[in-house]
Amino acid sequence: MGRMEQAMKLVIEINDEDYIKSFLAIISVGAIESIKEKKISIHQSENLLFGPRMIFMLKEYFPDLSDIVHEGTEMENIDRLYPEKIDQYIDEIKLKSLEQIRFKDFGEYINYSFEELQKKNN
């Protein structure tokens, strides 16, 4: 029998549309900065935020943010086809993301919790 190892799951609950939009825009800015600092790849940013699934999820409620995420899905193509333009392209995505941040205090609208998950390692 293998030993049991604890794993964690972060649950974030935000109860206001403007705060949800701001939170996702902050994640976008962080992803862009992480790409620029070579902490994550463009491909990894697609798994985090800039993927087709996220576009679909955002389209109905946050069309502006959905458009930004859609532009983010093009980063890999821009980097491959026009590598001299990628820095400017991601800076534009960052600026558009920053324009979406409209909150004063997350305190009353956001709740974080950690849930323990049990994983079995053999």
C-alpha positions in Angstrom: 0.0 0.0 0.0 1.3 3.5 -0.9 1.5 6.4 1.4 -1.1 9.2 1.4 0.1 12.6 0.3 -1.9 15.8 0.8 -2.6 18.1 -2.2 -4.3 21.4 -2.1 -6.9 23.0 -4.3 -7.4 26.8 -4.3 -11.1 27.9 -4.5 -11.7 31.6 -5.4 -15.2 32.9 -5.2 -15.9 36.5 -6.4 -19.5 37.8 -6.0 -19.4 40.8 -8.4 -19.1 41.0 -12.1 -16.7 44.1 -12.1 -14.5 42.3 -9.6 -14.5 39.1 -11.6 -13.5 41.1 -14.7 -10.8 42.9 -12.7 -9.4 39.7 -11.2 -9.1 38.1 -14.6 -7.5 41.2 -16.1 -4.9 41.1 -13.2 -4.2 37.4 -14.1 -3.8 38.5 -17.7 -1.3 41.2 -16.8 0.6 38.8 -14.6 0.8 36.2 -17.4 2.0 38.8 -19.8 4.7 40.0 -17.4 5.7 36.3 -16.7 6.1 35.8 -20.5 8.2 38.9 -20.8 10.4 37.8 -17.9 10.7 34.3 -19.4 9.2 32.7 -16.3 6.5 31.0 -18.4 6.1 30.3 -22.1 3.4 31.5 -24.4 2.1 28.0 -24.5 1.9 27.8 -20.7 0.0 31.1 -20.7 -2.6 29.5 -23.0 -3.2 26.8 -20.4 -3.5 29.5 -17.7 -5.8 32.0 -19.4 -5.2 32.6 -23.2 -7.0 29.5 -24.5 -10.2 28.9 -26.6 -12.1 27.5 -23.6 -11.7 30.7 -21.7 -12.8 32.8 -24.7 -16.0 30.7 -24.8 -16.6 31.1 -21.0 -16.0 34.9 -21.1 -17.9 35.8 -24.3 -21.4 36.1 -22.9 -20.6 38.1 -19.7 -17.3 39.9 -20.5 -17.0 40.4 -24.3 -14.1 43.0 -23.9 -12.1 40.6 -21.8 -13.0 37.7 -24.2 -11.5 39.7 -27.1 -8.3 40.3 -25.1 -8.0 36.6 -24.3 -8.7 35.9 -28.0 -5.8 38.2 -28.9 -3.7 36.3 -26.4 -4.4 33.0 -28.2 -2.6 34.5 -31.2 0.7 35.2 -29.4 2.2 31.9 -30.5 1.4 32.6 -34.1 2.8 36.2 -33.9 5.9 34.9 -32.2 6.5 32.2 -34.9 5.6 34.4 -37.9 6.7 37.8 -36.8 9.1 37.4 -33.9 10.2 41.0 -34.2 6.6 42.1 -33.3 5.9 39.9 -30.3 7.0 42.3 -27.7 4.8 45.1 -29.0 1.9 42.7 -29.4 2.0 41.4 -25.8 2.5 45.0 -24.5 -0.8 45.9 -26.3 -2.5 43.0 -24.6 -1.2 44.1 -21.3 -2.5 47.7 -21.8 -5.9 46.5 -22.8 -6.0 44.2 -19.8 -5.0 47.1 -17.5 -7.9 49.1 -18.8 -10.3 46.4 -17.6 -9.2 46.7 -13.9 -11.9 48.7 -12.2 -12.1 48.1 -8.5 -11.3 49.8 -5.2 -11.3 47.0 -2.7 -11.6 43.3 -3.2 -12.3 42.6 0.5 -16.1 42.3 0.5 -16.4 40.6 -2.8 -13.8 37.9 -2.8 -13.4 34.7 -0.7 -10.4 32.4 -0.9 -10.3 28.9 0.5 -8.0 26.0 0.4 -9.3 22.5 0.2 -7.2 19.5 0.9 -7.3 16.7 -1.6 -5.9 13.3 -0.9 -3.7 11.7 -3.5 -2.3 8.2 -3.3 1.3 7.7 -4.3 2.6 4.2 -4.8 
